[in-house]
Amino acid sequence: MGSSPPDTRANARREAIARLREAGIESAVLDADLLLAYVLGIRKEDVYAHPEPVLSADERAGYEGLIARRARGEPVAYLRGWKEFYGLEFAVDPRVLIPRPETELLVDETVRRLAPLDSPLICDLGTGSGAIAIALAVALPRARLIATDSSTAALEVARANASRHEVRERIDFRAGDLLAPIHETLDAVVANLPYLTSAEVDAGGGTSIEFEPRAALDAGADGLAVIRLAIAQLLARPAPTDIALFECGPAQARSAAAELGAAPGVRTDIVADLAGRPRVVVAMRVAARR
Ligand SMILES: C[S@@+](CC[C@H](N)C(=O)[O-])C[C@H]1O[C@@H](n2cnc3c(N)ncnc32)[C@H](O)[C@@H]1O
C-alpha cells in the first residue's frame, strides 16, 4: 500500500484489493473487506456504508500487516482467529483445521437422524476445533458427546470452543487414536477425518491447506488410510453402534461404504451434496465382525 493521502477506508481498501489481486488471491475484494472490518472492529457492511473516515496509524499498520500475510496465502480464518460453522463462531488457529462449509451436510444428516432419540451418546472422531461435536451439542440439547483427537493441541482449541458455546459439560474430550479411548457403548459415531491423498496435500500450495496441520489432512496414498482404520476399530467393538456417519471425499465415499457394507448385517447409504457428489457415508447397526 502506498503512502498517498488521504488514508480513508476507501483508499486503504482499494490499495489492499490491488495488492491481493497482484498476489493472485481470487477472493481479493471479499478478503480486503473482511480484514478491514476486522481491524476496525466494525461490520463488513459498514466498510462500504462509511468509506470516508481516516485510519489511525495503528489501524493502518495492522491492516497492512494482515494484507501482507494474506498475500502470502494465510487463510482469513487464521488471520481473524475465527470461522463460522453451523451458525456458530469457532476460534481457530494453526493447531486445527478450519471447519469447512461442506461439513454442515454431515451435521445436518446426524441431527436429522438422531433428533428422535432421547439422550443419545455420540462420538465425534478427529474433532479438531470441536466444530462437529459442538454444533451437535447445540442442535441436540439432550445429547452427550465424546470427542477424540490424536492432537492434544487441537483438543485445547476444542475445549475452549465448547466453553464459549456453553456445552463443555456435555462433551468429554479425550486424546487418543480414533475410538481407542472409548469403552462406552455408543449410539452414534460421526467423523470428518483426513481424506486427502498425500499427493493432494503435497500439491496444496496456494490454498489454505498449506497452513493447516498435515495430520488433519493427509490420509495416505488413496486418502482412505484414516477412515479405514476408524472402520476397523468400529467393527472390532464388542457392542454394536446404531449409526455411523463419515464425511468422505467424493473419490473415497464408495470405497468407504463398501468396507462398511461388507460387515454382516450392516446397511449403508451414501448422501450426496447439492452438486450431486457423494459426501457422507452412513452405516446402520454397525456390529462386530463375526
Ligand atoms: C479433517 S480434520 C477435521 C476436524 C474437524 N472434525 C472438522 O470437521 O473441522 C481431521 C482431524 O482428525 C484428527 N486425526 C487424524 N488422525 C487421527 C487419529 N488417528 N486419531 C484421532 N484423531 C485423528 C486430526 O488431528 C484432525 O484434527
The ligand as an SDF file (V2000), in Angstrom:
LIG
                    3D

 27 29  0  0  0  0  0  0  0  0999 V2000
  -10.0950  -33.1670    8.6200 C   0  0  0  0  0  0  0  0  0  0  0  0
   -9.7110  -32.7050   10.3010 S   0  0  0  0  0  0  0  0  0  0  0  0
  -11.3710  -32.4060   10.8470 C   0  0  0  0  0  0  0  0  0  0  0  0
  -11.5280  -31.6130   12.0890 C   0  0  0  0  0  0  0  0  0  0  0  0
  -12.9940  -31.3910   12.4680 C   0  0  0  0  0  0  0  0  0  0  0  0
  -13.6670  -32.6620   12.6760 N   0  0  0  0  0  0  0  0  0  0  0  0
  -13.7260  -30.6060   11.4010 C   0  0  0  0  0  0  0  0  0  0  0  0
  -14.5630  -31.1880   10.6940 O   0  0  0  0  0  0  0  0  0  0  0  0
  -13.4720  -29.3970   11.2630 O   0  0  0  0  0  0  0  0  0  0  0  0
   -9.2840  -34.2630   10.9980 C   0  0  0  0  0  0  0  0  0  0  0  0
   -8.9070  -34.3070   12.4630 C   0  0  0  0  0  0  0  0  0  0  0  0
   -8.6360  -35.6720   12.7760 O   0  0  0  0  0  0  0  0  0  0  0  0
   -7.5160  -35.7310   13.6400 C   0  0  0  0  0  0  0  0  0  0  0  0
   -6.9020  -37.0550   13.4510 N   0  0  0  0  0  0  0  0  0  0  0  0
   -6.1680  -37.5240   12.4150 C   0  0  0  0  0  0  0  0  0  0  0  0
   -5.8070  -38.7940   12.6250 N   0  0  0  0  0  0  0  0  0  0  0  0
   -6.3400  -39.1650   13.8210 C   0  0  0  0  0  0  0  0  0  0  0  0
   -6.3270  -40.3660   14.5900 C   0  0  0  0  0  0  0  0  0  0  0  0
   -5.7100  -41.4730   14.1520 N   0  0  0  0  0  0  0  0  0  0  0  0
   -6.9720  -40.3740   15.7710 N   0  0  0  0  0  0  0  0  0  0  0  0
   -7.6200  -39.2700   16.2220 C   0  0  0  0  0  0  0  0  0  0  0  0
   -7.6640  -38.0980   15.5360 N   0  0  0  0  0  0  0  0  0  0  0  0
   -7.0350  -38.0490   14.3540 C   0  0  0  0  0  0  0  0  0  0  0  0
   -6.6390  -34.5700   13.2230 C   0  0  0  0  0  0  0  0  0  0  0  0
   -5.7580  -34.1950   14.2850 O   0  0  0  0  0  0  0  0  0  0  0  0
   -7.6870  -33.5110   12.8750 C   0  0  0  0  0  0  0  0  0  0  0  0
   -7.9870  -32.7210   13.9880 O   0  0  0  0  0  0  0  0  0  0  0  0
  1  2  1  0
  2  3  1  0
  2 10  1  0
  3  4  1  0
  4  5  1  0
  5  6  1  0
  5  7  1  0
  7  8  2  0
  7  9  1  0
 10 11  1  0
 11 12  1  0
 11 26  1  0
 12 13  1  0
 13 14  1  0
 13 24  1  0
 14 15  1  0
 14 23  1  0
 15 16  2  0
 16 17  1  0
 17 18  1  0
 17 23  2  0
 18 19  1  0
 18 20  2  0
 20 21  1  0
 21 22  2  0
 22 23  1  0
 24 25  1  0
 24 26  1  0
 26 27  1  0
M  CHG  2   2   1   9  -1
M  END
$$$$
